[in-house]
Every structure is written in C-alpha cells, then in structure tokens.
Amino acid sequence: MKNIPNKKRVIVDYKNITEELLQLLSEEHPYGFEGETIHFTNAKGERVEAVPLETADTKYLIKVSTQLITKFEAFQDDDEDDDSESEGTTEDLDDTFDDD
C-alpha cells in the first residue's frame, strides 16, 4: 500500500469490529494471524496484542482476543460455506443439461 502521510490511526476492539474489517482481515490473513501480531502497552499500562491492518486512508490495530479469534473463524467458515453452496448450484445445473 502506498505510504500516505497522516493516515488515521485506529485501535479496534473485537466488540466493535465491522463486517468490512473482518472481510479485509480475512483477505489479508487467510490462514489466521499467528506470528503476525504486535504488542503494545495501552494507556492503562496493560500489554495488548493486536493485528495491524491498513486501508487506503487508515492504519488499524485490531486487538486480538479469544472472542476475536472465534468471530474470525466463524466468519471464515461462513465465507467458505457460501463458496461451497455456489459451487454446488453450478454442478446441479450442469447435471440438468446433460447431453444424454
């Protein structure tokens, strides 16, 4: 991504992650984000683990938690199910128009 100065910087908790950000996260890290996280200390002095994600105008740090991992995996499973259903429909139509 092109380095744009003064990009917005946003920290997102799993509770506030949008479907759009989940989609981008899934595209950027199709096999999960193990080894891709960073750590920082928040204003309360707590150590936080996050996944960096960058869009055209914003740099996100998405906080990693067991809830995010669960939500991320469920999102990926739903996406794979949608792909499987589409493929199944195409195969069913191919069978209907057999040359026999």
C-alpha positions in Angstrom: 0.0 0.0 0.0 1.2 3.5 -0.8 2.5 5.3 2.2 0.1 8.3 2.7 1.3 10.7 5.4 -1.2 11.5 8.2 -3.3 8.4 7.8 -5.8 7.9 10.6 -4.7 5.5 13.3 -7.5 3.5 14.9 -7.4 0.8 17.6 -10.4 -1.5 17.3 -11.7 -3.9 19.9 -13.3 -7.2 18.7 -16.7 -5.9 20.1 -16.6 -3.1 17.6 -15.2 -4.8 14.5 -17.3 -4.4 11.4 -18.1 -7.0 8.7 -16.0 -4.9 6.3 -12.9 -5.0 8.6 -13.5 -8.8 9.2 -13.6 -9.3 5.4 -10.3 -7.3 5.0 -8.7 -9.2 7.8 -9.7 -12.5 6.3 -8.3 -11.5 2.9 -5.1 -10.2 4.4 -4.6 -13.2 6.7 -6.4 -16.2 5.1 -4.7 -18.7 7.4 -5.0 -16.8 10.6 -2.7 -14.2 12.1 -0.4 -16.3 14.3 3.0 -14.7 14.1 1.6 -11.6 12.5 0.6 -9.7 15.7 2.3 -6.9 17.5 2.3 -6.0 21.2 2.0 -2.5 22.8 1.2 -1.1 26.2 -2.1 0.8 26.4 -2.9 3.9 28.5 -3.8 1.7 31.5 -0.4 0.1 31.4 -1.8 -3.2 30.1 0.0 -5.2 27.4 -2.2 -5.6 24.3 -1.8 -7.9 21.4 -3.1 -6.6 18.0 -3.1 -7.4 14.3 -2.1 -4.5 12.1 -4.4 -3.8 9.1 -4.0 -1.0 6.7 -6.5 0.5 4.2 -6.1 3.4 1.8 -6.7 6.0 4.5 -6.5 4.3 7.9 -4.0 2.2 9.8 -5.9 -0.2 12.2 -4.7 -2.2 15.2 -7.3 -4.8 15.8 -7.0 -6.2 19.4 -6.6 -9.9 19.5 -8.6 -11.9 22.0 -10.2 -15.3 22.1 -13.5 -13.6 21.1 -11.9 -12.1 18.0 -10.4 -15.4 17.0 -13.8 -17.1 17.5 -15.5 -14.4 15.5 -12.8 -14.5 12.8 -13.0 -18.3 12.4 -16.8 -18.2 12.3 -16.6 -15.5 9.6 -14.2 -17.6 7.5 -16.4 -20.7 7.9 -19.4 -18.8 6.7 -17.5 -17.4 3.8 -16.3 -21.0 2.8 -19.9 -22.3 3.2 -21.1 -19.6 0.8 -18.5 -20.6 -1.7 -19.4 -24.3 -1.4 -23.1 -23.5 -1.9 -22.3 -21.6 -5.1 -20.2 -24.4 -6.4 -22.9 -27.0 -5.6 -25.5 -24.9 -7.5 -23.3 -24.8 -10.6 -22.8 -28.6 -10.5 -26.5 -29.2 -10.2 -27.2 -27.1 -13.3 -24.5 -29.0 -15.2 -26.2 -32.3 -14.4 -29.6 -30.9 -15.6 -28.2 -30.1 -19.1 -26.5 -33.5 -19.7 -26.2 -34.4 -23.4 -27.6 -37.9 -22.9 
